[in-house]
Amino acid sequence: MFKHVLVPATGYATDDAVFATALLAAKPFGAHVEFLHAKVDVTEVVVAMSAGGVGGGGAVQGVVDKLEEDAKSQEQKAWNAFTRFCESNGLPTSGGAPGAGLCADMIVETGSESQWVAEYGRFADLVVVGRRRDGQDVAMDVLEAALMDTGKPLLIAPAAPPAALLGTVVIAWKDTPEAARAVAAAMPLIDHAERVIILTVGEGDAAPDVSCERLQRALRWHNAETSVKMLPRAGRAPVEVLLEAATALGATLMVMGGYSHSRLREVVFGGFTQRILNGADLPVLMAH
């Protein structure tokens, strides 16, 4: 079960959906939610500017002052968002004691957010990250670090706060180690779901994939309301078929495997996965 959930607190408005998703994941287990804010390392920026021969002392000092001001402002926004969220949801913020039930705290570190998410994420049971922030379509470096460098499952929040997480859980299934790891990582949520639907897309004239039936038999020991839905490809891209089915089924969570190309990190969120993140307006759980 998930007893320790890590979630970045950036200070941007997009935190609302991420916080809400994290709380939905934490509630069934009375988990501790650890919020993490990473502020800009001004010294690191100054060193980089000096190495690049940027401007004179006055110019550099002006940049430093602005960076420090912005960093303090963003940190305060993160604290304000954290405080409001905890107060509105009745979350104790003293950190609580292990086993005492749902609670929260916030940690502030200085430096790269992706680095700190990776470091703290290794000690969490689940990492919850948003897709978009401050004009970016996807916070790619943070997503990559959370998936590739923590060894823990990653729950990617949708753009808007979800109303539910454990209604209809759909599994984008293919008989691969990556998909199997994602299912194993999602087991605490699968156990608590109202229903679980295994989605598999047909591969043209290939014989039906019997592995989804094996998965169904295994998952029914965890959740009796587990079924399989075979989806005809009909000349369309598998990702489009899956997204359409998830929407039609009213899915509240999609479980899918992540790629394992550790030497080609840029493809981890390419192709199929990128389309899911951009097209699925629901939480997505992945594991590497």
C-alpha positions, -999 to 999 in steps of 0.1 A, spaced: 0 0 0 10 36 -4 19 52 29 44 79 18 35 100 -13 58 126 -27 45 156 -47 63 186 -60 50 220 -49 60 245 -76 40 276 -67 23 276 -101 -15 273 -106 -10 239 -121 -3 226 -86 -40 224 -79 -46 193 -101 -14 177 -88 -22 182 -52 -58 169 -57 -45 138 -75 -20 131 -48 -47 134 -21 -69 109 -39 -41 84 -40 -32 90 -4 -66 89 12 -74 52 9 -42 43 28 -41 71 54 -8 81 38 17 108 47 20 133 18 53 150 15 53 182 -6 87 193 -21 96 227 -33 129 232 -51 140 269 -54 165 282 -78 202 280 -68 212 316 -75 249 308 -68 248 282 -96 234 307 -120 260 333 -112 288 307 -117 273 298 -151 271 335 -160 306 342 -150 319 312 -169 301 325 -200 316 360 -196 282 376 -192 282 413 -184 300 432 -157 296 432 -120 267 456 -120 248 436 -146 254 403 -128 243 418 -95 211 430 -111 204 395 -124 212 380 -90 188 404 -72 160 396 -96 166 358 -93 166 360 -55 134 380 -55 117 356 -79 128 326 -59 115 340 -27 82 349 -44 78 314 -59 86 297 -26 60 319 -8 34 309 -34 43 273 -29 39 276 9 6 295 4 -8 268 -19 3 241 5 -13 258 35 -46 265 17 -48 229 4 -41 213 37 -65 236 55 -93 230 30 -89 192 32 -83 189 69 -48 176 65 -26 179 97 6 197 87 28 188 117 40 158 98 22 134 122 35 102 135 39 70 115 6 51 114 -14 81 127 -33 86 95 -35 111 67 -11 140 72 13 163 53 44 184 55 66 204 31 103 204 25 122 232 7 155 224 -11 178 246 -32 188 234 -67 174 214 -96 138 202 -91 144 171 -111 174 161 -90 155 166 -57 125 147 -70 147 118 -79 165 119 -45 134 122 -24 114 99 -47 136 69 -40 123 69 -4 86 74 -12 60 47 -22 45 68 -49 56 100 -68 29 123 -81 38 148 -108 19 172 -131 21 174 -169 21 211 -174 34 242 -157 41 278 -165 34 275 -202 52 241 -207 32 214 -223 51 188 -202 75 192 -174 98 167 -192 129 168 -170 108 162 -138 87 135 -154 118 117 -166 136 119 -132 105 107 -114 101 77 -137 137 68 -145 156 77 -114 134 68 -84 126 32 -90 91 40 -77 57 42 -95 48 76 -110 13 89 -110 9 117 -136 -19 141 -128 -43 155 -154 -45 191 -163 -77 196 -141 -83 182 -106 -99 148 -110 -132 141 -92 -122 104 -86 -93 81 -90 -105 47 -80 -137 44 -100 -129 27 -133 -92 17 -136 -82 8 -171 -50 -11 -179 -33 -5 -213 -21 -41 -216 6 -56 -238 24 -88 -228 57 -70 -218 78 -67 -187 71 -29 -187 33 -34 -186 36 -61 -159 57 -38 -137 31 -11 -141 3 -34 -130 23 -46 -100 31 -10 -90 -6 -1 -93 -18 -30 -73 -28 -10 -42 -51 12 -64 -64 -19 -83 -74 -34 -50 -95 -4 -41 -110 3 -75 -147 -1 -82 -139 -20 -114 -108 -28 -134 -109 -32 -172 -79 -47 -191 -77 -31 -225 -59 -48 -253 -57 -36 -290 -58 -62 -317 -27 -66 -340 -43 -71 -374 -45 -108 -384 -24 -119 -354 -39 -145 -331 -58 -131 -300 -35 -122 -271 -43 -148 -244 -21 -130 -219 -48 -105 -210 -70 -135 -199 -42 -147 -177 -39 -112 -162 -76 -111 -156 -75 -144 -137 -46 -131 -116 -62 -97 -109 -95 -112 -98 -77 -124 -66 -73 -87 -59 -105 -72 -74 -134 -95 -84 -147 -67 -107 -120 -73 -133 -128 -77 -170 -112 -77 -204 -121 -56 -234 -106 -65 -267 -104 -34 -290 -103 -38 -328 -76 -17 -343 -95 -11 -376 -65 6 -392 -61 32 -365 -31 38 -342 -34 18 -310 -30 49 -289 -61 64 -305 -81 32 -299 -70 31 -262 -78 68 -256 -113 65 -272 -121 34 -252 -109 50 -219 -131 80 -225 -161 58 -234 -157 37 -203 -154 68 -180 -120 58 -169 -106 75 -137 -71 61 -140 -50 45 -167 -22 21 -159 5 16 -185 41 5 -188 71 29 -194 98 23 -218 132 9 -206 156 27 -230 178 40 -203 204 52 -228 179 71 -248 160 91 -222 145 114 -248 123 86 -262 108 77 -228 81 101 -233 81 100 -271 56 84 -294 29 64 -277 35 77 -242 36 114 -253 3 109 -271 -13 94 -240 -1 123 -218 -14 149 -243 -46 131 -251 -58 114 -219 -75 138 -196 -72 115 -166 -44 104 -142 -19 79 -157 2 56 -136 35 44 -150 64 23 -137 99 18 -152 
